[in-house]
Amino acid sequence: MLTSLLRSKEKALNSIIYSYKHGFSRFAATLTVSQAKQLSANSSLVALPMSND
């Protein structure tokens, strides 16, 4: 999902802050507002909580 958004596996891996592996497949990543908006349009995305940090 991040690889297609950022158009680079390296950029996707570098943006990941934490990857959750139990229960659900999810991740925390640093994204721009524009990237977050693009990602939120993905129909397979369940939630996109955003932080102002």
RADAUR-V615935 format. One record per run of one state. SS is the DSSP state (~ for helix, > for strand, _ for the rest). FROM is the first residue (numbers start at 0). LEN is the number of residues. If there is no record, write none. Layout:
ss | from | len
SS | FROM | LEN
SS | FROM | LEN
This chain:
ss | from | len
_ | 0 | 1
~ | 1 | 5
_ | 6 | 2
~ | 8 | 7
> | 15 | 5
_ | 20 | 5
> | 25 | 4
_ | 29 | 3
~ | 32 | 8
_ | 40 | 13
